[in-house]
Amino acid sequence: MIAALIRHAEISKDKNVLVLLSLLGSYLGMLVSAVTGHFWVFLAAIVVSYAADLHLHKYEPDLIKFLGKLKWGLSIRVLVRELAVMVMLRGLTGVGGDAFVVVFLGFVAVHSLRLMYTFLCMFIKRRRALPVRVRNLDLSKLSMPEPPPPIAFKSHERKLLYLDTAVIVGGLASQYTKVIGFGVLGVAVAVALAVTGMVMLLPTVSRCRKVPSHERTFKILNQQVAKYQPEVVLYFSYAAGARDSAYQVNMWLDTLARLGRRPLIVLREVTTLRFLAYTPLPVVCIPKADDLSLLELPDARVILYPANAGKNVHMLRIAEAKHVFIGHGDSDKLASSNRVSKVYDEIWTAGEAGDDRYQRLRGTIPSTDLVRVGRPQLSAVERVGRRPAGHVTTIMYAPTWEGWTADPYHTSLVLMGEKMIRMLLNMDRPVRIIYKPHPLTGKRSIQATRAHRRIIAMLEADNARREKAAKGMAQGEKRLAELEARMGKLKAWTVVGVYGIWDKDRAALAKPPKESWEQLQAEWHETFWKLHGPARHQVVTTQLPSLYSCFNESDMMISDISSVVSDFVQSEKPYVVCNPADMDPELFKQLNPASSAAYIMGPSCEEMQTCVEAAASGGMDRLADHRAILKRYLLGEGDSMVRFNDAVNALFAKASQKFPPGDVAEPILANPFTRGQTVMHDATMPIRVIRQHHQNSMQQYF
């Protein structure tokens, strides 16, 4: 078990291996010293166990979850600690000793109160749990009860288990001083804290007896959605619902905000909602498929899908709309031309290259279903231009992740990453490195995780050797923190409709902010790049700075077969595509057209010097003309936002012809659940009425 824990700990900081060993060693020390009767050793071990526990809970929640999977969760650790205390007291005072009896009764009281406390918290959670969560939609008519005070409710499971601390301290103090009053005082403190917490919960328990029903919740939600009248829906689901997948929907938020029609964002995982970037658009998160069917979208005629996920079928059932796969980036990966995409009415690609990728499927996808719309997000990417005097050549390394298969050449990170970084750091002419790995890096491969951590260590060490932070560094950090706080408030204002917000003033949130998100982001990026200077390496693993801001700071990018390659071509700057399999370069380019204007880097990395010289050329290298041609092939020509908007309007008009305004259905609909009979409907019968009829028929059939 220890070996597995240490291996898992390698995804985090080195010091946490020591903390983890301290935690496990402290429990072993408690048990051994309790049996042998070494009081001070036992006391030291119990203090170390508490300190290690608190550190891991605060800084390593993933590791704490992993301990739980190994059946060494907090509850077990607490029980083992309490058992060790009782063994210690039994050896020193005997079973009938006063301290032993007081501590034993104290543990019984604490766990009995914990049971009642947990019941109240579960009651509140379940009564206040809404089947839907929203942003930028007003659900105040639901009159949901306010949450209880956070100190009594938030993380209550952990707080309750730590109540035994007072009992343990009192018992050990009684044993050391021979004064039983300390033990009684410890028990009294623990009981008083538990009872006080329950008293703080009682008002909320009383208010939670009356909460809106499931039907009323969706009635009010549909009323708010009807007021907005969404015409376009962006539907997103991800199998794992992981925070690392939020980028797939985040990249489309700005594009949707600039649409000429009213968009609505529909999510299926609460985790995605939690890590969704700022957007002024209404957002609805409905985890359950049955509840999704209750969401009424009578005016929606175009539904966009950034990812192929199993839960997409829950939205594909809507026949009134046209369904479009827009993806989350164009690349030469096989995933960019998936046969599953046949279920959509149309597939929107960036340019001619996207159409050619679907030819791999040999006619499975008709060419009439492919529409070129460009990449509207790339308006933020700056074209190659002159750099100021004294500019340090900046190279961005953006490897992709390991992928879903065991292909060792899917990413360059494992086989080539460290070697390339080391060569760049040892260049005669210093270069600056921006390291931005894929958000899913290390999810499948421990080797990728180790390489990732070693690259970060190399960059940090080189930063330490370079010039110390410039004057005003502290002021700059303070300014960044201030801007982040303002952005946090602006984002928080969009979640007024999400119940269960902690530590937020609802009255303040109800006031619209006076500053724009775009202005704050622009100021943040300007401050960030100025603060860290033109020579310091940067490791970017968070939403800020953005990917396109990193593009603008770079003179060249090194990457793998990935969508970031196609996006970077927008800048017309030189770029490198890694070839870890050491395939023939010409064959490599034929198989991966996005790399046809790239410098190809083999596993020996012998091309590095040539690549750095191209980066320093300011876009005037020998492949400049090839990149301009490739750009038109990959991304098309013209304003992408205009093309995207035109595609939405054209498909909206096509869908509206089939289902005209007024929500009118076709006069004859075949119902497979009436055993072959044809069901006649009045031509003016609303579609929602027909749906209800079919739903009743399905229930009778089954």
C-alpha positions in Angstrom: 0.0 0.0 0.0 2.8 2.4 0.9 4.4 1.8 -2.5 1.1 2.6 -4.3 0.6 5.7 -2.3 4.1 7.0 -3.0 3.7 6.3 -6.7 0.4 8.2 -6.7 2.0 11.0 -4.7 4.3 11.7 -7.7 1.5 13.6 -9.4 2.0 16.3 -6.8 4.9 18.0 -5.0 7.9 16.1 -3.6 7.3 17.3 -0.1 3.9 15.5 0.0 5.7 12.1 -0.2 7.3 13.0 3.1 4.0 14.2 4.5 2.3 11.0 3.4 5.0 8.9 5.0 4.7 11.0 8.2 1.0 10.3 8.2 1.4 6.5 7.9 4.4 6.5 10.3 2.5 8.5 12.9 -0.3 5.9 13.1 2.3 3.1 13.4 4.0 5.1 16.1 0.8 5.6 18.0 -0.1 1.9 18.0 3.4 0.8 19.0 3.9 3.4 21.7 0.4 2.8 23.1 1.2 -0.9 23.5 4.6 -0.2 25.1 3.3 2.6 27.2 5.7 5.4 26.0 3.5 8.4 26.7 5.6 11.1 25.2 6.3 9.2 22.0 2.6 8.6 21.7 1.9 12.3 22.2 4.4 13.2 19.5 2.9 10.7 17.1 -0.6 11.9 17.6 0.4 15.5 17.0 2.2 14.5 13.7 -0.9 12.6 12.6 -3.1 15.6 13.0 -0.6 17.9 11.3 -0.2 15.6 8.3 -4.0 15.0 8.1 -4.7 18.8 8.0 -2.0 19.4 5.4 -3.2 16.7 3.0 -6.8 17.8 3.3 -5.9 21.4 2.5 -3.4 20.9 -0.3 -3.9 17.4 -1.6 -7.6 16.5 -1.9 -6.9 14.1 -4.7 -4.5 12.1 -2.5 -7.1 12.1 0.3 -9.6 10.6 -2.1 -7.1 8.0 -3.1 -6.5 7.1 0.6 -10.3 6.6 0.8 -10.2 4.1 -2.1 -7.6 2.2 -0.2 -10.0 2.0 2.8 -7.8 4.3 4.8 -10.2 7.3 4.8 -10.7 9.8 7.5 -13.3 7.8 9.4 -10.9 4.8 9.6 -8.0 7.0 10.6 -10.0 8.6 13.4 -11.2 5.2 14.7 -7.6 3.9 14.7 -6.4 7.0 16.6 -9.2 6.6 19.2 -8.4 3.0 19.6 -4.7 3.8 20.2 -5.8 6.4 22.8 -7.8 3.8 24.6 -5.0 1.2 24.5 -2.7 3.8 25.9 -5.0 4.7 28.8 -5.8 1.0 29.4 -2.1 0.3 29.9 -1.6 3.2 32.2 -4.8 3.3 34.2 -6.5 0.0 33.6 -10.0 -0.6 32.2 -11.6 0.7 35.3 -9.5 3.9 35.5 -11.3 7.2 35.6 -9.6 8.6 32.6 -10.3 5.5 30.6 -14.0 5.6 31.4 -14.4 9.3 30.7 -12.6 9.0 27.3 -14.6 6.0 26.4 -17.9 7.7 27.2 -16.8 10.8 25.5 -16.1 8.9 22.2 -19.6 7.2 22.5 -21.2 10.7 23.0 -19.3 12.3 20.1 -20.2 9.5 17.6 -23.8 9.5 18.7 -24.1 13.3 18.2 -22.2 12.9 14.9 -24.9 10.5 13.7 -27.7 13.0 14.6 -25.8 15.9 13.1 -25.1 14.1 9.8 -28.8 13.2 9.6 -29.8 16.9 9.8 -27.2 17.8 7.2 -28.3 15.1 4.8 -31.9 16.3 5.3 -30.9 19.9 4.4 -28.9 18.8 1.4 -31.6 16.6 -0.1 -34.4 19.1 0.5 -32.4 22.0 -1.0 -31.1 20.0 -3.9 -32.4 21.3 -7.2 -32.7 19.1 -10.3 -31.3 22.0 -12.2 -28.6 24.6 -11.8 -28.4 27.8 -13.8 -26.4 30.9 -14.5 -27.9 34.2 -15.7 -31.4 33.0 -15.2 -33.6 34.2 -12.3 -35.0 31.4 -10.2 -35.9 33.6 -7.2 -39.6 32.7 -7.6 -38.7 29.2 -6.2 -38.2 30.8 -2.8 -35.6 28.4 -1.8 -34.5 28.5 1.8 -31.1 30.1 2.4 -28.3 27.7 3.3 -27.3 27.3 7.0 -24.2 29.1 8.2 -21.1 27.7 6.5 -19.3 27.1 9.8 -22.0 24.6 10.8 -22.6 23.0 7.4 -19.7 23.3 5.0 -17.3 20.2 5.2 -19.3 19.0 8.2 -18.1 15.4 7.8 -14.5 16.3 8.5 -15.4 18.8 11.2 -17.5 16.3 13.1 -14.7 13.6 13.0 -12.3 16.1 14.5 -14.6 16.7 17.5 -12.9 13.8 19.3 -9.8 16.0 19.5 -11.1 17.7 22.6 -11.8 14.3 24.2 -8.4 13.0 23.4 -6.6 16.2 24.7 -8.7 16.1 27.9 -8.0 12.4 28.5 -4.3 12.7 28.0 -4.2 15.8 30.2 -6.0 13.9 32.9 -3.6 11.1 32.6 -0.6 13.4 32.8 -1.9 15.6 35.7 -4.0 12.9 37.5 -6.8 15.5 37.5 -10.0 13.9 36.0 -11.5 17.3 35.5 -9.5 17.8 32.3 -11.1 14.7 30.8 -14.6 15.8 31.7 -13.9 19.3 30.3 -12.7 17.8 27.0 -15.9 15.7 26.7 -18.0 18.8 27.6 -16.3 20.9 25.0 -16.9 18.3 22.2 -20.5 17.8 23.2 -21.2 21.6 23.4 -19.7 22.1 20.0 -21.8 19.4 18.4 -25.0 20.6 20.1 -24.3 24.2 19.1 -23.8 23.2 15.5 -27.1 21.3 15.5 -28.9 24.3 17.0 -27.5 26.5 14.2 -29.0 24.0 11.7 -32.5 23.8 13.1 -33.8 27.1 11.5 -32.8 25.8 8.1 -34.3 22.4 8.8 -37.6 24.1 9.7 -37.5 26.2 6.5 -36.7 23.1 4.4 -40.0 21.5 5.2 -41.5 23.6 2.4 -39.4 23.5 -0.8 -40.7 23.8 -4.4 -41.7 20.6 -6.0 -40.0 19.1 -9.0 -42.8 20.2 -11.3 -42.8 23.8 -10.0 -39.0 24.0 -10.4 -39.2 23.2 -14.1 -42.3 25.3 -14.6 -40.4 28.4 -13.3 -37.3 27.4 -15.3 -39.3 27.0 -18.5 -40.9 30.4 -17.8 -37.5 32.1 -17.6 -36.2 30.2 -20.7 -39.4 31.2 -22.6 -38.8 34.9 -21.8 -35.3 34.6 -23.3 -36.6 32.5 -26.3 -33.3 30.8 -27.1 -32.9 30.0 -30.8 -29.5 28.3 -30.7 -28.3 25.8 -28.0 -24.8 24.7 -27.2 -25.1 21.3 -25.6 -22.1 19.9 -23.8 -21.4 16.6 -22.0 -18.3 14.8 -21.1 -18.1 11.2 -19.9 -16.0 12.0 -16.8 -17.4 15.5 -16.2 -13.9 16.5 -15.3 -12.7 20.0 -14.7 -10.0 19.4 -17.3 -12.7 19.0 -20.0 -14.3 22.4 -19.4 -11.9 24.0 -22.0 -13.9 22.2 -24.7 -17.0 24.3 -24.1 -15.1 27.4 -22.8 -13.5 28.0 -26.2 -17.0 28.6 -27.7 -18.4 31.0 -25.1 -17.1 34.2 -26.8 -18.2 33.1 -30.2 -21.7 32.4 -28.9 -21.9 35.8 -27.3 -21.2 37.4 -30.7 -23.9 35.4 -32.5 -26.8 37.2 -34.2 -29.2 34.9 -32.5 -30.1 34.1 -28.9 -27.9 31.2 -27.6 -28.5 29.0 -24.6 -25.8 26.8 -23.0 -27.0 23.4 -21.7 -24.6 21.3 -19.6 -25.0 17.8 -18.2 -22.3 17.7 -15.5 -22.2 19.9 -12.4 -18.4 19.8 -12.5 -18.3 21.4 -15.9 -20.6 24.2 -14.6 -18.2 24.8 -11.7 -15.3 25.4 -14.0 -17.1 27.1 -16.8 -15.5 30.4 -17.7 -17.3 33.7 -17.5 -20.2 34.2 -19.9 -23.1 36.7 -20.0 -25.2 34.0 -21.7 -27.8 31.9 -19.8 -26.6 28.5 -18.7 -28.7 25.5 -17.7 -27.1 22.4 -16.1 -29.4 19.4 -15.9 -27.6 16.2 -14.8 -30.5 13.7 -15.2 -31.8 12.6 -18.6 -35.4 12.4 -17.4 -35.2 16.0 -16.3 -33.6 17.2 -19.5 -36.8 16.0 -21.3 -38.7 18.6 -19.2 -36.7 21.5 -20.5 -38.9 23.3 -23.1 -37.1 24.7 -26.1 -39.9 25.6 -28.6 -37.9 28.3 -30.5 -34.5 26.4 -30.6 -33.8 25.3 -34.2 -30.0 24.8 -34.1 -28.2 22.7 -31.5 -24.4 22.7 -31.5 -22.2 19.9 -30.0 -18.5 20.6 -29.1 -17.8 16.9 -28.2 -19.0 13.4 -29.1 -20.3 12.1 -25.8 -22.8 9.3 -25.0 -25.2 11.7 -23.4 -25.6 13.6 -26.7 -28.4 11.1 -27.5 -30.5 12.8 -24.9 -30.6 16.0 -26.9 -30.5 14.4 -30.4 -34.1 13.2 -29.8 -35.4 16.8 -30.5 -36.7 16.5 -34.1 -37.7 20.2 -34.4 -34.0 21.3 -34.5 -31.0 20.7 -36.7 -28.0 19.1 -34.9 -24.5 20.2 -35.7 -21.1 18.9 -34.6 -18.7 21.8 -34.2 -16.0 20.0 -32.2 -13.4 21.6 -30.0 -10.6 22.0 -32.4 -9.4 20.8 -35.9 -6.5 18.5 -36.0 -5.1 15.5 -38.0 -6.0 13.1 -35.2 -8.5 10.4 -36.1 -10.9 11.9 -33.5 -11.4 14.8 -35.8 -13.1 12.6 -38.4 -15.1 10.2 -36.3 -17.7 8.0 -37.8 -20.0 8.8 -34.9 -20.5 12.2 -36.4 -22.9 10.7 -39.0 -25.7 11.1 -36.4 -25.6 14.9 -36.9 -27.4 16.9 -39.6 -24.3 18.8 -40.4 -20.6 18.9 -39.5 -18.9 22.3 -39.4 -15.2 22.3 -40.2 -12.7 25.2 -40.2 -11.6 24.8 -43.8 -11.0 22.5 -46.7 -8.7 20.3 -44.6 -11.6 19.4 -42.3 -13.6 18.2 -45.3 -10.7 16.1 -46.5 -10.3 14.4 -43.2 -13.9 13.1 -43.4 -13.0 11.6 -46.8 -11.2 9.0 -44.7 -14.6 7.5 -43.9 -15.1 6.7 -47.6 -18.5 8.2 -48.2 -20.0 7.6 -44.7 -20.4 11.4 -44.3 -22.0 13.0 -47.4 -20.1 16.1 -48.6 -23.4 18.0 -48.5 -23.3 17.7 -44.7 -19.9 19.4 -44.4 -19.9 23.2 -43.9 -16.8 25.3 -43.7 -17.2 28.0 -41.0 -13.5 28.8 -40.1 -12.4 29.2 -36.5 -14.1 32.3 -35.0 -12.1 32.1 -31.8 -8.9 32.9 -33.7 -9.7 36.6 -34.0 -7.7 37.0 -30.8 -4.5 35.6 -32.4 -2.1 38.3 -33.7 -0.3 38.0 -37.0 3.5 37.8 -37.0 5.0 41.2 -36.7 8.2 43.1 -35.8 9.5 42.6 -32.3 10.9 45.4 -30.1 14.6 45.9 -29.6 16.0 43.5 -27.0 13.2 41.0 -27.5 14.2 37.5 -26.2 13.2 34.8 -28.7 10.2 33.0 -27.1 9.3 29.4 -27.9 6.1 27.8 -26.7 6.1 24.1 -26.0 2.5 22.8 -26.1 2.5 19.0 -26.1 -0.8 17.0 -26.4 -1.7 14.4 -23.8 -1.3 10.6 -24.0 -4.6 9.9 -25.7 -7.0 7.0 -25.0 -4.8 4.3 -26.5 -1.4 2.9 -25.6 0.2 4.6 -28.6 3.7 5.7 -27.2 4.0 8.3 -30.0 0.7 10.2 -29.4 2.6 12.8 -27.4 6.2 14.0 -27.6 6.3 14.7 -23.8 7.5 11.3 -22.7 10.1 10.6 -25.4 11.3 14.0 -26.4 10.0 16.7 -24.0 12.9 16.9 -21.5 15.5 16.6 -24.3 14.0 19.5 -26.2 13.7 21.7 -23.1 17.3 20.9 -22.1 18.6 21.8 -25.5 16.7 25.1 -25.5 18.0 26.0 -22.1 21.6 25.3 -23.3 21.4 27.5 -26.4 24.2 30.0 -26.9 21.7 32.7 -27.3 19.2 32.6 -24.4 15.5 31.9 -25.3 12.4 32.2 -23.2 10.2 29.1 -22.9 6.4 29.1 -22.4 5.4 25.6 -21.4 1.6 24.9 -21.8 0.8 21.2 -21.6 -2.6 19.7 -22.5 -5.1 19.9 -19.6 -5.4 16.1 -19.6 -1.6 15.5 -19.4 -0.8 12.7 -17.0 -4.4 11.3 -16.8 -3.3 7.9 -18.2 0.5 7.8 -18.1 2.7 8.1 -15.0 5.6 8.5 -17.4 4.0 11.6 -18.8 3.4 12.9 -15.3 7.0 12.4 -14.4 8.3 14.1 -17.5 5.9 17.0 -16.9 7.1 17.5 -13.4 10.8 17.3 -14.4 10.3 19.9 -17.1 8.7 22.3 -14.6 11.6 21.7 -12.3 14.1 22.5 -15.1 12.3 25.7 -16.0 12.1 26.8 -12.3 15.8 26.1 -11.7 16.7 28.1 -14.8 14.5 31.0 -13.7 16.3 31.0 -10.4 19.7 31.3 -12.2 18.5 34.2 -14.3 18.1 37.7 -13.2 16.2 38.2 -10.0 12.7 39.7 -10.1 12.6 43.3 -11.2 11.6 46.1 -8.9 7.9 46.4 -8.5 7.4 42.6 -8.5 5.4 42.7 -5.3 3.2 45.6 -6.6 2.6 43.7 -9.8 1.5 40.6 -7.9 -0.8 42.7 -5.8 -2.3 44.2 -9.0 -2.8 40.8 -10.5 -4.6 39.6 -7.3 -6.8 42.7 -7.4 -7.8 42.0 -11.0 -8.5 38.4 -10.3 -10.7 39.3 -7.4 -12.6 41.7 -9.7 -13.0 39.0 -12.3 -14.1 36.6 -9.6 -16.9 39.0 -8.5 -17.9 39.6 -12.1 -18.2 35.8 -12.7 -20.0 35.3 -9.3 -22.6 37.8 -10.4 -23.6 35.5 -13.2 -24.4 32.6 -10.8 -27.2 34.4 -8.9 -29.5 31.6 -9.9 -27.3 28.9 -8.4 -28.6 28.1 -4.9 -26.1 27.0 -2.3 -23.6 29.8 -2.9 -21.4 30.3 0.1 -20.1 33.6 1.6 -21.8 35.7 -1.1 -23.9 38.8 -0.5 -27.0 38.2 -2.6 -28.0 41.9 -2.5 -24.6 42.9 -3.9 -24.8 40.2 -6.5 -28.1 41.5 -7.7 -26.5 44.7 -8.9 -25.0 44.5 -12.4 -21.3 45.1 -12.6 -20.0 48.3 -14.2 -16.9 46.8 -15.8 -16.7 44.4 -18.7 -15.0 41.0 -18.6 -13.0 41.8 -21.8 -11.5 44.9 -20.2 -10.5 43.1 -17.1 -9.0 40.2 -19.0 -7.0 42.5 -21.3 -5.6 44.4 -18.3 -4.8 41.2 -16.5 -2.8 39.8 -19.5 -1.0 43.1 -20.0 0.0 43.2 -16.3 1.0 39.5 -16.2 3.4 39.6 -19.2 4.9 42.9 -18.0 5.3 41.7 -14.5 7.1 38.5 -15.4 9.5 40.2 -17.7 10.7 39.3 -21.2 13.1 36.6 -20.1 11.5 34.5 -17.5 10.1 31.1 -18.5 6.4 30.5 -17.9 4.5 27.3 -16.9 0.9 27.7 -17.8 -1.5 25.1 -16.4 -4.5 27.3 -15.6 -7.1 29.2 -17.6 -5.0 32.4 -17.4 -3.0 33.4 -19.3 -5.1 32.2 -22.2 -3.9 29.9 -25.0 -4.1 32.7 -27.6 -2.3 35.2 -25.3 0.5 32.6 -25.1 0.4 32.4 -29.0 0.8 36.2 -29.2 3.8 36.2 -26.8 5.6 33.4 -28.8 7.8 33.5 -31.8 7.5 29.8 -32.5 5.5 26.9 -31.2 6.6 23.3 -30.7 3.7 20.8 -30.5 2.3 17.4 -31.6 -0.4 16.4 -34.0 -3.1 18.5 -32.2 -5.7 21.2 -32.8 -3.3 23.8 -31.4 -1.2 23.4 -34.5 -4.0 24.5 -36.8 -4.9 27.4 -34.5 -1.3 28.5 -34.3 -1.1 28.6 -38.2 -3.5 31.6 -37.9 -0.5 33.7 -36.7 1.7 32.6 -39.7 4.6 32.3 -37.3 7.0 29.3 -37.7 6.1 26.2 -35.9 7.5 22.7 -35.2 5.6 19.4 -35.1 7.2 16.5 -33.3 7.8 13.2 -34.9 8.6 10.9 -32.0 8.1 7.7 -34.1 10.9 8.9 -36.4 8.8 8.5 -39.5 10.0 9.6 -42.8 9.4 13.4 -42.8 7.8 13.5 -46.2 5.5 10.6 -45.3 4.7 12.3 -42.0 3.6 15.5 -43.8 1.4 13.5 -46.2 -0.3 11.7 -43.3 -0.7 14.9 -41.3 -1.4 17.8 -43.6 -1.4 20.4 -40.8 2.3 19.8 -40.5 3.1 20.4 -44.2 4.5 23.9 -43.5 6.1 22.9 -40.2 9.7 22.1 -39.2 9.6 18.4 -38.4 11.4 17.4 -35.2 12.7 13.8 -34.9 13.4 12.0 -31.7 17.1 13.0 -31.8 16.1 16.7 -31.8 19.0 17.5 -34.1 16.8 20.1 -36.0 16.6 22.3 -32.9 19.2 24.8 -33.9 17.5 25.4 -37.3 14.2 25.8 -35.6 15.5 28.4 -33.1 17.0 30.4 -36.0 13.6 30.3 -37.7 12.0 31.6 -34.6 14.4 34.5 -34.4 13.7 35.5 -38.0 10.5 37.2 -37.2 8.5 35.1 -39.6 10.8 35.6 -42.6 12.1 32.0 -42.7 12.1 29.8 -45.7 8.6 28.3 -44.9 6.8 31.6 -44.6 5.0 31.3 -48.0 4.1 27.7 -47.3 2.4 28.7 -44.0 0.3 31.4 -45.8 -1.0 28.8 -48.3 -1.6 26.2 -45.5 -3.5 28.8 -43.5 -6.1 29.1 -46.3 -6.3 25.3 -46.5 -6.8 24.7 -42.8 -8.9 27.7 -41.8 -10.4 29.0 -45.0 -10.7 32.7 -46.1 -12.8 35.6 -45.0 -14.1 36.6 -41.5 -14.7 33.4 -39.6 -17.3 35.0 -37.3 -19.3 36.1 -40.3 -19.1 32.7 -41.8 -20.1 31.0 -38.6 -23.1 33.4 -38.1 -24.2 32.8 -41.7 -24.1 29.0 -41.2 -26.2 29.4 -38.1 -28.8 31.5 -39.9 -28.9 29.2 -43.0 -29.5 26.1 -40.8 -32.0 28.0 -38.7 -34.0 28.9 -41.8 -33.8 25.3 -43.0 -35.1 24.0 -39.7 -37.8 26.6 -39.5 -39.2 25.5 -42.9 -39.8 22.0 -41.6 -41.2 23.3 -38.3 -42.8 26.7 -38.9 -43.3 29.3 -36.2 -46.2 28.5 -33.9 -44.8 25.1 -32.9 -46.9 23.2 -35.5 -46.4 19.6 -36.2 -46.9 17.6 -39.4 -50.5 16.2 -39.7 -49.5 12.6 -39.7 -46.9 11.0 -37.3 -46.0 7.4 -37.1 -45.9 6.1 -33.5 -43.8 2.9 -33.1 -45.4 2.3 -29.7 -49.0 1.9 -31.0 -48.1 -1.5 -32.5 -48.0 -0.4 -36.1 -51.0 2.0 -36.0 -50.8 5.4 -37.5 -51.7 8.3 -35.1 -53.5 11.2 -36.7 -52.8 14.7 -35.2 -54.5 17.9 -35.9 -52.3 20.2 -38.0 -52.4 22.9 -35.3 -51.7 20.6 -32.4 -48.6 21.8 -30.4 -45.6 19.6 -30.5 -45.5 19.4 -26.7 -49.0 17.9 -26.8 -48.0 15.3 -29.3 -44.9 14.5 -27.1 -47.1 14.0 -24.1 -49.4 11.6 -26.2 -46.3 9.6 -27.3 -45.0 9.5 -23.7 -48.3 8.1 -22.5 -48.2 5.6 -25.3 -44.7 4.5 -24.4 -45.8 4.0 -20.8 -48.7 1.8 -21.9 -46.5 -0.1 -24.2 -44.0 -1.0 -21.6 
